[in-house]
């Protein structure tokens, strides 16, 4: 599969080698039957390909050397050596593993779609930046199809995780070296282009974040699909050093106290002498069983495993979960969290309580809080995890005094679960105040799964309401002047928040850029076409959320 013997003609050698590299990436990325447990490694390989594409766009690599950038012309011979090395790594990888067993073989069956379709950029929405990537890749693919014959598709015969990780390490080092051939302004541009890739994750150039996210997504899938002994073994193998059994005994909790009436949301206390706090999830007993619905108990266990994963991405801003308890006399489950510290009684304080009881903090503090919460949702969505209960009472701080320095945490995992469609329907709790934060399509006790179920756009809407509250530093019901929460009033929330008077008030408090981020969450335009497939819709949302919400909040200079 060496391209060295190709007739160069009018095509530059650098472009030929680059085209072969893209083909090599695609063959490995599209190979059939990769073990599900390790699919996060394929995402890492996709990102190395994205880096190379981004470099090539900026270096203006093309069939005609006359159009090459100055940096490419100056470093031509070194670039060619690097591209040849990348090509050799990719094509040699498919031949032999360290034990001389074939790891990739020619597949006897072809996919129903073009062999290049998925590797172009899985689910990525097309933008001007993305167009440059796709056009260059198409030229590279066309050249390879005209000049060489490759298998239509490969298939994994065996999978060697260590061998694959070594390939990733070598490719990463070569890609980093390629960056040195770019001018400083081009390297900055390369960073911006990476942000526009389908994952929208490589913020600030830290690939470790992507690794953690893709690994957590693999854990998410493994835990969620547990049904057989094999599934459970696979999930446990991914869950770092976290305990397999996350159920705790209610008798081990001592000195439980709360300040919220008969059915408190949270309590503080001790677990075997260590300070903890508990978030309660109440349930209605089913029939004569005097117990919770089976699917609720299963969901609590699955969620506790994910929340207890020690290596979950720090960008989630989720407190450390030690497990869960079942308090049968009170008909409730409780997620047990490690103390956040600072607070005298270990009970964190919610954003809602702060909105009601504290003076408006500085714009710097409000923007920081908003940015942290928005980024948390963005990262959760990158692993296909939906919050489903985002509101200001489910954003907590270690203490009242920590608001100006500490990062907020997301909690309120009552309805949080992976966005799969096959689970039993669970309806939200009957609290009309919560509907103020919900997207109009999931208000009023609407089931949150199935055809009318929850999706990422609805989380974004809830985020918009919370950001509004942070901006004006007022609970949304007070801002809108609600004295009672009637269905007619709840239905008017969206239009009133987007009304001219409300937006002008928001802009006067936090500026136009902040208001633009809020409007992007509330107006439903993060996904341009409601008839899109779920894959395309999620890709558009992730891309636009990064551009219209995260970037807007990061642009604000105070």
C-alpha positions, 0 to 999 in steps of 0.5 A: 500500500506504499504510495512512493511508486505513484506517478507524481505528475502535477500532484505534489508529493506532500499531497499524495502522502497526506492523502495516503495518511487520510486513507490509512486513518479511514481504513482503521476507523471504519474497521468492523467488529471493534470491541465495544469496550474500547470504542473510546480509543477509536474516538481518540484516533478520529481526533488525531486524524482531525488534527492532521486535517486541521494542519493540512488546511492551514498549511494549504496543502493541495495538488499544486505546490504553488498554493502551499503556505510559506511555512509548508514551503520552508519545511517541505522536506521535513513535512514529507518525512513526517507524512511518510512516517504517519503513513507507515505507522497507519498501514503497518498497523494493519499487518501484524501485532506484536505477537505476529497475529493479524489484527486487521483483515479484509472484511467479506461484507461491505457497509450499506453506506459509502466507505468514507462516509462515517470517517469523514466526521461522525455526525458533524454538522457542516459549518464554514470551518468544517467545510474546509476539512471536508473539501480537503478530505474529499480531494484526498479520498478522490486521489487515492481512489484514482491511483491505488486500490485498497480494500473497501473495508477491514475487520478486526480479527483480534484487538490489542489495546496496548498496541493501539495505544502505542499507535495513538501515542506515536501519531500524537507525537508526529501531529504535535511535531507538525504543529511546529511547522506552522507560524504562531498565528496559524497554530492559534487558528489550528486550535480554533478549528479543533474546537469546531470538530464533531466532538467539540471537546478539545478545549485549550488543547488538553487532549486528556479531557477527551480521553476522560470523556470518551472513557466515561462514555464507554463506562456509561454504555457498559453500565447502562447495558448491564443485563448479563454476567458478561455485561457486568464484567465489562462494566466492572473492568472499566470502573477504575477502582470503584466498588462494584456494590454501591449499596450502603446500609441505612443503619450506617448513616448517623446524625441525619439533619435537614432544614426542609420540612417533612420530605427534605431534598437533602440531609447532612450526617455521618457515614461511619464517622465521616462527614457526608450529605445525602440527596433523597429520591422519593418514590410511590410504592407499587401495589401490595409490594410496599416497595419501589418500582423495580426499574427505579431501583435499578436506575438508582443503582446504575446512576450511583455507579456512574456518580461514584466513578473515581475517574469521571471527568472533573469538568462534570462538576459533580460531587463525589458519590459514595453509594446509595441507601434505601430508606424503606420506612420513608419510601426513598433512596438517597445518594450519599455524597462526600462532604464538600467541606466548608459548611458547618453542618456539611449541607451544601447551599443551593443556588436558589437559596442564594438567589433569595437570601444574598445580595447580588454578587459582582458581574465577575462572579456571576459570569464565572458561575454561569460559565461553569454550569454551562460547561458542565452540561456541555461535557455531560452531553458529550458522554450522552448523559442528560441531567433532566432536572436542571434548576437552581435548587439543583446547583449547590455550593459548599457554603454561603461564603464560598460563592465568590471563590468556589465552583458550583456543583450539579446535583439533583439526579432524580431523573438523570439517566443516559439518553437511551430510548428503551427504558420504562417511562418515568414521569417527573415529580408533581411540583408545578414550580419545576415546570418553570424550568422545563421546556414547554414540550415536557411540562405538566407531567409529560412522560420523559422517555419514548417518542415524546421523551427528553433530549439534550435540547430540553436540558439546554432550555433549562440551562437558559432559565438558570442562566437568566436567574444568575444574570438578574440574580433573582428566582425566575418566578419572582422575576416574572412576578408569579404569585401563584403557579398556574398552567397558563402562567407556566405556558407563558414563561418562554415567551415572556423571558424572550420578550423585549422588556425581559431581554433588555433587563437581562442585557442591562444586568450582564451585557449583550453577549451574556444575553445572546448565550441565554437566548440561544438556550431558550429559542430552540435554534441550537438544532436547526431542523426538528426532523433531523435524525437523533445523531445529526440533531445531537451533533448540531446541538453539541456544535452550536452549544459550544459556539453560541453558549460556551464561547459567548460566555468565555468571551465576556471580559469583566 
